[in-house]
């Protein structure tokens, strides 16, 4: 068999073979609208604490090895920006944020998000809020509230 013929056949086979695309690593980097929903009809914690309206505008950034997040709280003013951090592992992610405390006597605490990517621009999962309000009936000793969320990356909001 002619060597040119073998090379030509190999080139044609390679050209016709389906190409595997490298899967891009998922990232939260960018701006997202997260919409929360009650689980089991619980629109507030056992102690009556809540986060207010169900939509949150969140911005996630990457700065070197740091993965930061901020919740944009236009409802209370431009200087209110609860901070957090996040990580992605394969198709899953987690993030933790501080809660904004409008008054020292009011509920403060933190929020932990755990979710998964449905595609590059859509996520879903659950959030658990740990309020700094004592509640001896909870294993943590503090008032907690769990709800679900679904998020969509804002158009033009990817980094």
C-alpha positions as CSV (number, residue, x, y, z in Angstrom):
1,X,0.0,0.0,0.0
2,X,1.2,3.4,-0.9
3,X,2.4,5.5,2.2
4,X,0.7,8.6,0.8
5,X,-2.6,6.7,0.6
6,X,-2.3,5.6,4.2
7,X,-1.6,9.2,5.3
8,X,-4.5,10.6,3.3
9,X,-6.9,8.0,4.8
10,X,-5.7,8.8,8.3
11,X,-6.2,12.5,7.7
12,X,-9.7,12.0,6.3
13,X,-10.6,9.8,9.2
14,X,-9.4,12.3,11.7
15,X,-11.2,15.1,9.9
16,X,-14.5,13.1,9.9
17,X,-14.2,12.0,13.5
18,X,-16.4,13.9,16.0
19,X,-14.4,16.3,18.0
20,X,-14.6,16.2,21.8
21,X,-15.0,19.6,23.3
22,X,-13.2,20.3,26.5
23,X,-15.8,21.0,29.2
24,X,-15.3,24.4,30.6
25,X,-14.8,24.6,34.3
26,X,-17.9,26.0,35.9
27,X,-17.7,29.4,37.7
28,X,-19.9,31.7,39.7
29,X,-17.8,34.7,38.6
30,X,-20.2,37.3,37.4
31,X,-23.5,38.9,38.5
32,X,-26.5,36.6,39.4
33,X,-30.1,37.1,40.4
34,X,-30.9,34.5,43.1
35,X,-34.6,33.9,43.8
36,X,-35.5,32.1,47.0
37,X,-38.6,30.0,47.8
38,X,-39.9,28.6,51.0
39,X,-39.5,24.9,51.8
40,X,-42.6,23.3,53.4
41,X,-44.3,26.7,53.4
42,X,-41.8,28.1,55.9
43,X,-41.5,31.8,54.9
44,X,-39.6,32.6,58.1
45,X,-37.6,30.9,60.8
46,X,-39.1,29.3,63.9
47,X,-38.3,32.5,65.8
48,X,-39.8,34.8,63.1
49,X,-36.6,35.9,61.4
50,X,-36.5,36.3,57.7
51,X,-34.3,37.8,55.0
52,X,-37.0,40.0,53.5
53,X,-37.8,39.9,49.8
54,X,-37.0,36.8,47.8
55,X,-34.7,38.2,45.1
56,X,-31.0,38.8,45.7
57,X,-28.6,40.4,43.3
58,X,-25.2,38.8,44.0
59,X,-21.8,39.5,42.4
60,X,-19.1,36.8,42.6
61,X,-15.4,37.7,41.7
62,X,-12.1,36.0,41.4
63,X,-9.0,38.0,42.5
64,X,-6.0,35.7,42.3
65,X,-6.7,32.8,44.6
66,X,-9.5,34.6,46.4
67,X,-13.1,34.0,45.4
68,X,-15.2,36.8,46.9
69,X,-18.9,37.5,46.8
70,X,-21.0,40.5,47.6
71,X,-24.8,40.9,48.0
72,X,-26.1,44.1,46.4
73,X,-28.7,45.5,48.8
74,X,-30.2,48.4,46.8
75,X,-33.3,48.0,49.0
76,X,-31.4,49.4,52.0
77,X,-28.7,51.6,50.4
78,X,-25.6,51.6,48.3
79,X,-23.3,51.2,51.4
80,X,-24.8,47.9,52.5
81,X,-22.8,45.1,50.8
82,X,-22.7,41.8,52.8
83,X,-19.5,40.0,52.0
84,X,-18.8,36.3,51.4
85,X,-16.7,33.7,49.7
86,X,-17.3,30.8,47.4
87,X,-15.9,27.7,45.7
88,X,-16.8,25.4,42.9
89,X,-16.1,21.6,42.8
90,X,-17.1,20.0,39.5
91,X,-20.8,20.8,39.0
92,X,-21.4,21.8,42.6
93,X,-20.7,25.0,44.6
94,X,-20.9,26.5,48.0
95,X,-20.8,30.0,49.3
96,X,-21.0,31.7,52.7
97,X,-22.1,35.2,53.4
98,X,-22.4,37.4,56.5
99,X,-25.9,38.8,57.2
100,X,-26.4,42.6,57.3
101,X,-27.4,43.7,60.8
102,X,-29.4,46.9,60.6
103,X,-29.5,47.3,64.4
104,X,-27.2,45.7,67.0
105,X,-30.2,44.1,68.8
106,X,-31.6,42.7,65.6
107,X,-30.9,39.3,64.0
108,X,-27.4,38.9,62.6
109,X,-25.7,35.8,61.4
110,X,-24.6,34.1,58.3
111,X,-25.9,32.3,55.2
112,X,-24.5,29.1,53.6
113,X,-25.5,28.3,50.1
114,X,-25.0,24.8,48.6
115,X,-26.1,24.2,45.0
116,X,-25.4,22.8,41.6
117,X,-25.1,24.2,38.1
118,X,-27.9,23.3,35.7
119,X,-25.9,24.9,32.9
120,X,-23.2,27.6,32.8
121,X,-25.8,30.4,33.6
122,X,-28.3,28.6,35.9
123,X,-28.0,27.2,39.4
124,X,-30.2,25.8,42.0
125,X,-29.8,24.7,45.6
126,X,-30.6,25.4,49.2
127,X,-29.6,28.2,51.6
128,X,-29.4,27.8,55.3
129,X,-29.4,31.0,57.5
130,X,-27.9,30.8,60.9
131,X,-29.3,33.8,62.9
132,X,-27.5,34.9,66.0
133,X,-30.8,34.5,67.9
134,X,-30.7,31.7,70.5
135,X,-33.0,28.8,70.0
136,X,-32.4,25.8,72.3
137,X,-34.7,23.6,70.2
138,X,-32.2,23.6,67.3
139,X,-29.1,21.4,67.2
140,X,-26.9,24.5,66.7
141,X,-28.5,26.4,69.6
142,X,-29.4,29.2,67.3
143,X,-32.4,30.1,65.1
144,X,-32.0,28.6,61.6
145,X,-34.0,28.7,58.4
146,X,-33.6,26.7,55.3
147,X,-35.1,27.6,51.9
148,X,-34.4,26.8,48.3
149,X,-33.1,29.1,45.6
150,X,-32.7,29.2,41.9
151,X,-30.3,31.6,40.2
152,X,-29.6,33.0,36.7
153,X,-26.6,34.8,35.6
154,X,-27.4,38.3,34.4
155,X,-26.9,38.9,30.7
156,X,-23.4,40.4,30.2
157,X,-22.6,39.5,33.9
158,X,-20.0,36.9,33.3
159,X,-16.3,37.5,34.1
